[in-house]
């Protein structure tokens, strides 16, 4: 009998610590599928960041380094410069990448560092219990914006994909959503394209995933997915923001 | 006999690292160490290596984490304020047990301070400047030749214990020129020869370099295992130098540039018939307590001289354990004690007149030190 759906080899057979309804599991699954399909499991090094995905190495079966908060792109730079033919990716949340690690992600892109970044945007700090993130929506309630994010004093959400697409060294930048099957399929296609960009040595690639955090949003898993579609996508439009054509460097 | 060349300290550091098999350097500009990244930017591509100018010292030390974790022999350098920015990364390097060599060409602090030589980062280097129970292995060379020789040792010690090593120099050692000869070249290591390095699992068991252990029992065990490693370092790696110890009754204690000044002061004092010796720690951590045990039976006093307000003197006191008086003389901010000033403190020590903190202000008050 032919199996039509099974656990990717790059995904360990282990129960995750993620909350019910969290889309980290989906992101992990499509990442593992892409690793399998490209046949790169034995030649890949991941960099885990600080946040809910700090234990990504427990689930994705490749060599891993665990980085300090925000520094994953710098760590990945070090790995890639030593092992230029090894596939290197970081897996970072919005607090890690867009707040404390804003300098590191911007300059990794500016250098055209040939790495792939998986950016989980759920508009909140999950691990620490639901504080305001740089991607928190206007008016959105968090534990540190109890009255809702007020732009006058707390600023506006940062659009990372748009920002990085202006950087010369960036070769592939896309934003996808994980809120339904059709979008998950698109997200996987984009992620694969990002890794292929690296395999072809074209430069920096990043895929932003709009993700759910039912626990800290105070919503049921189903409501959370609907919230992505209705509230997040209007602020964070989906699509490919940069696709560098042409030859490898 | 190897060729002798005249070289600036900072450039000799770079050349020594390359000849010791280092092919990766991650830098950020800061005075007075800029010649190190500049030298590496030019030389590394010539030998198939990589120089990356990072966006900050914070990023640079994390690039070192990645590169060291990928199995490379990697060097980083900075000066005091930049080293402060690296403390987070250094703590992670120690926690994840990733080897590397860090050079600090110390300048005056606190804050932005100045750009002249200083030794005021001794506490930060030897007592753990970042969070958590960890130790750096710290060398305090006092000549350019010694910096070169220690660079070779530093890489092998870092890799032996899987721990970062710091070479604690100062602006004087970085900026001056001296004749130097280099040991035979060592080839760079193959990253895949290190079983712990993250180089891709090649179908085997995936490797992990991490410092997070949420289970209290697990983290406690990790910490005590690190401590056991540090005890081994204390037993096996401590280094010091004793000069004129055979007949000395009074001892100067100094490292780096200050040891050179003290050597001149020692000669001057001996001309006056004062039997002075020089105890020069070469490893600042582990601190050479053994050297004190050896000279304590006949030592009548120790004078610790530093370009700081008194940091290493605390380790001197701990090593002397109250068995002899310990005096201190120091200046800061780029002011380097001259031999004549040290001689005055030697005379004070011998005559029983302990140097007081007001001595620091002699020059400020306009009084030339005789």
Interface residues (C-beta under 8 A of the other chain):
Chain A: X41 X42 X43 X44 X45 X47 X48 X54 X55 X57 X61 X62 X63 X64 X65 X66 X67 X68 X71 X74 X75 X76 X77 X78 X79 X80 X81 X82 X83 X86 X103 X104 X106 X107 X111
Chain B: X24 X26 X50 X52 X54 X55 X56 X58 X59 X60 X62 X63 X64 X65 X66 X67 X68 X69 X70 X71 X72 X74 X88 X89 X92 X96 X191 X198 X199 X200 X201 X202 X203 X204 X206 X207 X208 X209 X210 X211 X212
